[in-house]
Amino acid sequence: MEGGARVSALWVYRSAVGPGLSVSLRSRRIKKRPKQGKKGVPGDCPAPAGPGKAEQPGGSQLGGDAAAGPEKGEQPGAAQPSRGAAAGPGKWEHPGAPHTGRGAAAGGASNPRPQEPITGPSLHDLLQELGQVQHSRHRAAKLFEWLIAPISPQQFFEQSWENKPLLIRRRNPAYYQGLFSTATFDAILRDNDVQFGVNLDVTSYVDGTRETHNPVGRALPAVVWDFYRNGCSLRMLNPQAFSATIWHFLSILQEQFGSMAGANTYLTPAGTQGFAPHYDDIEAFVIQLEGKKHWRVYGPRDDTEVLPQFSSCNFAQEEIGEPILETILEAGDLIYFPRGFIHQGDCLPDAHSLHITVSSYQRNSWGDLLEKLLPAALQMAIEEDVEYRQGLPVDYLEYMGVVNSDVVDSRRGAFIERVQNLIKKLVDYAPIDAAVDQKAKLFLHDCLPPMLTEHERALSIHGLPARWEDGDVRDTDIPIKKGTQVRLLRHGIIRLCNERNGMLLYYTTENSRVYHKEEPKYLEIDPEFTDGIEFLLSSYPEYVCVETLPCDTLDDKISLATFLFEKGLLITKKPLLPM
C-alpha cells in the first residue's frame, strides 16, 4: 500500500509534517542522498498509541503503498535489465515462495491469468443498479463482490482474509474506470483548497531514504506538477472529501466490513518510487487505475508481526528477505494483502502509475474489544463483589515482585492463585454487549455520511419544498401523519446505546466527509421512545406505518417519526406533499 509506514489508517485526514524539504525550492529536483543504514529514517515510525507524531499524524492511510527503493547500483528512473516492462506480469509472479512468518499463510494466491478479459458492469452502471437494492447491507455485499471478481466473497474470506495476499488479474484496463483518474486529480487541485500535508503529500524514496517534501499552504497545480515532473510521488490522503464517486463507493462499502472504509490515491512518475518497504495496520485492497507498477509483498518476519495493531517503521531492503508475491500490477488489476505483510511498489521506466488503496479493519480485533471490555468488567466487579475490595496481604511486598520471583515460598503460590481466581471471576461481570456498543459508537463516528440517491433524496427531509418565495417562507411543515409509511435510510446509520447519562442514539447522517472533522453525533432519547426505535431497526428495510410504532400515544408516534425524519434518519415510501 503506498505509504504511511509510520502512520495509522484511521487518522488519514489530519495534517502531515515532513522531516524537512529535500528538494531544491527552485527546481524541486530530488537530491541524491547517501545510502542509509539498516534502520528506518528517524521519526519514520508510528506513534505507539495514537495519531500523534512522526511525519503523518493523519494516519496510515486507510490505504498506502510503499514504493521500493532502487536496488544497489541502480539509478532512480534508469532502465532495470532484470525488471523491464518486456518481462510481463507473469515472469515475476511466484506466490508460493516461503517466508518466515509462522502465524500467516505460506504464500500469496492469484487467479490464473485470464486468456480473455474479465468484464463486469461499469462502476457508473453498478452504482445506479445498487441504488435499486433496498437493503444497504446487500448493496455493500454486491459492491464488494464486484470489487474482487472473479474471486467469490466466500472464497476470499475463507482463504485470504487476514491470512495471505491475493492477486487478481483481469486483462481489462477499463474495469475500475470512473473511480478516479489523473484528470480528476488535476481538476481537484484546480477547483478545491487542497493543502499540503493535510490533503496531499509529496514523497520520494531514493537510495534507501524516504522523505516528504511538503511546502506550507495550498497545493497549487503548478507547484504540484513541478514536483511530479522532477520525480516525486503524490499521495492524496482523503480523496473522498473531494470526489463524490469515491465518497459514494466507500460509504456503501463500509457496511460490508462494519468498520471504517477509507482510501488514499497514489500518483507515481515512471521509473521512480515514493515509499520505503513497510507493513500497515489495515487490510489493504490496492486497485490499479492507470499505468502499471511493480509490486513485491513479503510475509511477516515473525509471529509478533502477524496482524499487528500498529504500522511498522520503514525497513531497509536487507531486513525483509525474499518476496512471497512479486508482480506487475496493470490497470484493472487488484492486490489484497492483510495487515502485517511488508510491501513495496516501484514504477517501471516506461509508465506512470495511478492506484487507489481502499482499506479497512484498523483496530478492529478481539484485543481491541477486550480493551473496552476488561476495564468495565473490573469496575463492575469492584462495585459488586467485596472480594475485589479486600486489602492485599500486609507482607506481600516481602515475597512478591521481580526481585522475589525465584524465591521458594508458599505464600507466593497462594498469592498467585488468588490473582488467577479473581481474573477468572471477571468473566461473570463482563458487560459484553455494552462493550460492543462502545465499539459500534466509535465505528459510527468513523463512518462517512451516506450519499443519497436521487430517489432517496426525494423521500427524505432534503426533498421537502421548504423555501423563501415572494418575501416569505413556504412549505415548512413536515406533513407526517399516522398513515405515513417510513423506514430507516440505511441499516447501519444509527446505534442505540445505554450510557450513564441515559439512552443515546448515535448516527452518521451529519458526519463530515473529512475524517473526524465533526464530534460524534448523538441524540438523547426519552425511555418511552426506545421501543419505537428498536421497532424501526428490526423492521428495516420494510416500510411501516407511523401508527404501528410502539409508543404510548399517537402524538408520540408522530413526534418520534417527525424527529427522526428531520435528522435525515428516516425516509418515506412516497414523497411528502405540502400541507
N, C-alpha and C positions, 0 to 999 in steps of 0.2 A: 504494500500500500504506500504510496509515496508519502513519506513524511513523518512527522511528529514522533520520532523515537522518544523524545523527551516529553511528550505531551499526552494528554488524556482525552479520550474521544468525546466525552460529554461537554468538554469545555472549548469546542472548536470555534466559538464565535467571539471569544474575548480577544483582546489585543495581544500582539506578539512583539517581544522586544529582542532584537537580534544582538549577537555578540559584537556588533560593530561593522561598519562598511568595509568590505574587502575588494571594492571595485573603485576605479577612478571615477570621481564625480564628473569629470569632463567627458570621458569616453565610455564609462560603465563597462569597461572590458575586464574580464576576470583576470586577476593576477595569479601568476604561478606561485605556488606555495611549497615549502619544503615538506617532505613526507613526514607524517606524524608517527608516533609510537603506537603501541597496540591499543591503548585505551581510547575511549571516545573523546571528542572535543570537550574541554572543561565547560561545565554548565550545560551539557547537552543531555542530561538525564532528566526524567520527570521528577517533580517533587513527589516524595513518597506518599503523601496523603492529601492530594487535592490540587487544585489548579494553581499554581501559585508562582512558580519561579521560572527559571530557565527561559529559553527563548520564547516559549509558546504557552503562556498561562491559559490560553484559549483552548487547549486541549489536543489530544492525539487525534485529532480529526477522526471523527467517526469516519474514517477513511484516510488512507495515507498511501504512500508509495515510496519506498526508499529506492533511490537510484544508486546503482553500483558505481564505484569509482573505477577508473581505468586500471587494467592490470599493470603490473610493473613493466616499465619500459614503453608503455603506450602513451600517446599524446591524446588529450581530450579532443574528440572530434576527428581524430585520424582514422584512416581505414584500419580495420582489425581483421587480418587474414583469416583467423580461425572463427570469426563470427559474422562474416559478411552476409548481406541480405540473400546472396545466392544460395546460402546453406538451406534456406527454407525452414519453416516451422518444425518440420518433422525431425531434422537432424539432431536437435538439442534435447528432444524430449526423452527423459529417462525416469518416468515416475516411479519406478520400482527400486531406485537406489536406496541403500540403507542409510540410517542416521543413528545417532547415539541416544536420542531421547527415548527412554524406556516407556514413558507414560503415554506416548502417542503412537499413531499408526506408523508402519514402517515405510510408507511412501505415499506419493500422491496418486491420483487417479485421473483419467481423462476419457472422454468419449472417443471412439475410433474416428480418425479423420474422415469426414464425410466425403463421399465421391461427388455428391451433388449438394448445392447449397441448402442449408436448413432454413426454412422460411417460417413465417408466422405473421400475424396481423401487425400492421404498423402501430407504433406507440399511440399515435393520434386516434386511430380506429379502436385500439384496445381501450383507451381511456373513455371513449364515447360508449363503448359496449359495457364497460364496468359501471357507468352511470345508470344503467338499467337494472343492475343487480341490487336487490332490495337490502340484503344483509351486508353490512360493511365488513364483517369478518370473511364472508365469501368473496367479496371484492378483493380483499388482501390476498386470499389464497390463490385466486386466479391470476393476479398480477405477479405473485411470486412464481407460479407455475410457468408463466411466460418468461420471466427473468432467467430461469435456469434451464429452459427447454433445450434439448430433448430429454434431459435427465428428469425423472419424476420426483416430486417432492418427497414421496415415501422413500425412494432410493437415496435421495440426498440426506435426509435426516437419519436414516439407518446406517449409512456408510461413511459420510463425510463430515457432518455437523460436529463441531468440536473435536474432530478426530484426525482428519487429514485433508490436504489440499485437493481441489478438483479443478481440472482444466476442461472447459467446454469450447470446442471449435465448431464454427458454423459455415465457413466459406461464404459468408453473406455480409458484406460491409454495411448494408443498409438495415441490419436487424434492429439496432438501437437508434436508428436515425430519428431525430426530432427531440431526443432527450436533452442534448446540449451540443454546442459546436463552437469552433473558434470564432465564427462570425457572431454568435450570440455573446460570447465573452467580450468581443470588441464593442458591441453595442452596449453592454452593461457598463463598460468603462466610460463610454461617452455620455450615457444618459443617467448615471447614478453617482452618488457620492461614495465611491469605493475608497477606503482608507488603507494605506499600507499598514501592515501589522494587525489590523482589525479584520479586514476582509481579504487581504491579499498579501502573500509572502513571496519575496524574490529570493531564490536559493541557488546554491551551487555546491557541487561535491567534486573537488579536484585534488588528485594526489593524496587521497585519504583525509582531506579536510572538508568538513561540512560547514558551510557558512550561510548566513542570512544577510541580505543586503538592503533591508527596508529603509528607505528615506522616511522622513516625517511628513505626514499630511496626506492629501488626496492623491490617489493613483491615477494620474492623467495619462491618456493613451500614448502621447509622445514619449513620456518617460518610461512607461511600462514596456512599450515595444522596443525601445532602445536597449533596455536590459535584456530582453529576449534575443534581439539580434546579436548581442555580444555573449550569448551562451548561457543565460540564466533561465532556470525553470520558474514557472509561475503557478503558484498554488492558491486557488480561491477557496477560502475557508468555510464560507456559508452560502453557497450558490442558491439555496432555496430562498434566501432573503431577496434575491434579485430575479430569479427565474420562476415564473408561475408553473411551468411544466415540472421542474424538479420539486417544487413545493407540493404540487398535486400528486406526483409519484410517491414521494416519501410519506405524505400524510395518509395515503392508503396503506403503504407497506408496513408502517409502524404497528398496525393491528395484527399483522402476521406474526410478529415476534413478541408482542406485549412488552416491548422495550423500545426506547428511542431509536429511530432510524435517521441517520444523518448522512452527510456527503461532503466530499471535497472534490474539486476538479484540479487536474494537473496538466499543464501545457509545457512540453519539453522540446527544445530545439534538437534538430538532427545532430547526432554524434556527441551528445552531452548527457550528463546525469545531474540530478539535483539533490539526491538524498543518500545518506550512508546506509549500510545494512543495519537492520534493527528489527525488533518484533513489537507488536502492538497489543493493546488490551481489549480489542474488539474483534468480532467476526467480520471479515472483510470480503466484499464482492467487488473485484476490480473489473470494470466494464470498459473495454476499448472502444472509443468513439471514432477516432481518426488516426491515420498513420499506423505505426506499429512500434512495439517495444520488446526488448529482450529482457525476460524475467528469469530470476533464479530464486527458488524457495528452498529453505533449509529447515530440517526438523529441530525441535527443541533439543538443546545440548545436554540437558539432564532433567530429572523429574521436577526440579524446582521451577523450570521454565515452561512446564506444561500448563496451559490455561492460566496464565499469570493474572494477578489483579492489576498490575501496572505495566506500562510500556517500558522498554529497555533503554539503556544508553545506546549510542552509536557503537558499532563494532568495527574493528579492523578486519581486513579480508582473511588474515591468518587465524582469526579466532573462531571462524564459523564453519570450517570443514567444507565438505562437498555438498552440492545441492541435491535434494531428492526430486526436484522438478525444475527443468530448465526448458524454456520455450520462447518462441517469438509470438507475442500476442498481436493479432491483427484486428482491424475494425470488425465488430460483430462478435468477437470472442469474449470470454469471461474466465477469470480465475477466482476461485474462492480459497481462502486459507483461514484456519482458526487462529485465535489469539495465541501468541507464543511461538508462531512459526516465523523465523527470520526470513526477510525477503529484501530484494533489491532489484531495481529495473533501470536499464540504460537504453538510450536511443541508438539505433543503428545510424551509420553515416549518411544514409540516403533518404531518411524520412523523419519528420517530426512525429510527435505523439501527443494525442489528447485522450485522457481517460478520466472517468469519474469513479471514485471509490465510494460505494454505499456500504454502510456498516451499522452494526447494532450489538446489543448484549454486553455493553460495558457495565461492570459492577452488578451483574445480574445472576450471581451464583448462589449456591446453598450457603456458602460462608457469608455472603453479603446479607442474606436473610437472617442468619443467626446473629450477625452484628446488631440487628434491630431487636431480635427476639430475646437473647440471653440477658441483657441488662434489664429488660422489662420483667422477665421471669424472676430474676434475683430480687428486684424491688418488691414484687408481689409476695415472694417467699418471706422476705424480711418483715413485711407488714402482717402476714397471716400466720407465720409459724414461729413460735418462741425459740425453737432450737437454733434458728439463724441469728437470734438476738442474744443468745447466751455468750458470756465472755470467754475469751481464749484462756488456756491454762496459764497460771501466773508464772510458771517456769519454762514456757515453751521456747523462749529465746536461748535457753541453755542447751537444747538438743536439736533444734531446727535451724535451718539456714544452710547455705552452701558450705560454710566452714565446718558444719557438723554432718555433712552428707555421707561420710564414710564411718560415722560413729555407730557402733552396735549398741542400741538402747531400745528397750521395749516401748518406751514412751513415744519414740519416733514412729513405730509401726501403728500404734493406736491413733496418733495424731493424723497420719496419712489416711488411715482407714476412715476416720471421721470426716475428713475433707471429701473423700471419694463418695461417701454416702450422701453428704449434703449436695454434691453436684448431681448425683443420680436423682435425688428428690426434686431438683429443679424442673424436671420434665413435667411434674404434676402441676406446676404453676405457670408453665409456658403459655402465654396468650398468642397462640399461633395465628389465628385469624386476624387479630389486631396487628400483629407484625406484618402480615401480608398486606393489610390495608395501608400500612405506612409505606411499604414498597410501591403499592399502586398509586399512592398520593404523589410520590416522587416521580413516577412514570408520567402521570398526568401533567406535572409541571414541566417535564422534559418535552412533551409532545408538541408537534406542530399543530396549529389550529386546522380544523377541517376546511378543505376547499370545496365550496358548494358548486354543484352543477347548476345549470340554468333552471332546470326543473325544481331542484331543491330550493333555490333562491326564491322562486315564485311562491313556494309553500311555506316560507319562513318569515320571520319578522322583517327581513330585508325586502320582501315582496309587497309589503303594505304601501299604499299610495300616499302616506303622510307627506305633506309638502307645504311650502309657502306659496300662496296664489292670491292675486288681486288684493294685496295688502292684509292678508290674514292667513292663519294656518288652516289646513284642510285635512280631513280624514285621519285624525289622530287616534281615534278609538280602536281598540282591538276587539273585534266582534266575535269572541269565543263564547259559545252557548253550550247548553247541556248536550245537544246532539252533534256538536263538532267532533270529528274524528281526528285523533292526534297520535303521534308516536315520537320516540326519540329520534334525533337527527342521525346519530351513529351509535353503534354498540358500545364503543369504548370512550365516550366523551365525558362520562360522569362516574364518580365513586362516592358512595355514602360512607362516612367514617364516624364512628362513635368516639369522641375525644373528651378530654376533661371538661372543656367548656361547652359541651353539648354535641348535637348531631351537626356535622358539617358536610356539605355537598361540594366536592371539588369538581372542576370542569375545565374543558380545554378551549371552548369556542372563543375566548378572549385572549388566548395566548398570542405571543408575537412570533413571527417567522424568524426572528433573531433569538437564539438560544438564551433563555432566562432573562430576557430584557425586562419582562414583567415579573412581579411577585406571583406566587401561586394564587390562583383564582378559586374562591370558595364562597358559599352562601350558608348562613346559619338557618337551619331548618327546625321549625317547631315540631315537637314529637308527633302531633296529630297528622302531619303530612308525610311521615316516613313510609307508611304503608302505601300511600299513593305513588311515591317514587319507586319503591320496590316493585309495585304492580307494573309500572311503565317499563322497568328493566326486564322483568320476566316476560312481558308481552311482546317485546321487540322481536322481529320487525313488523309485527302486525299493528294495524291501527285500532284504537279503542275509543269508544265514545266517552266524552268527558263525564257524563253522568254515571259511568261504571267505575270511576276511580273510588277506591275505598277510603273516602273521607266522611266526616260526620254529617255535613250538610251539603246541599247543592252549591251554596255560596262558596264553601271551602273547596269544592271540586273545581269550580270555575276559577277561583282565585289561584289555586295551585297551577292549573294549566296555563293561565294567563301569565303568571310569574315566570314559569319555565320557558314559555314561548318568547317572552320579552328578552330573555338571556340567550336566545338562539339555540336552545337545547331541544325544543320540540318543533316539529313541522306538522302541518295539517294535510289531510288527504286531498282536499280541494283548496284552491286559493280562497282566502277570506275576502269577502266583498264588503266595501264600506257600508256602514250602517246609515 
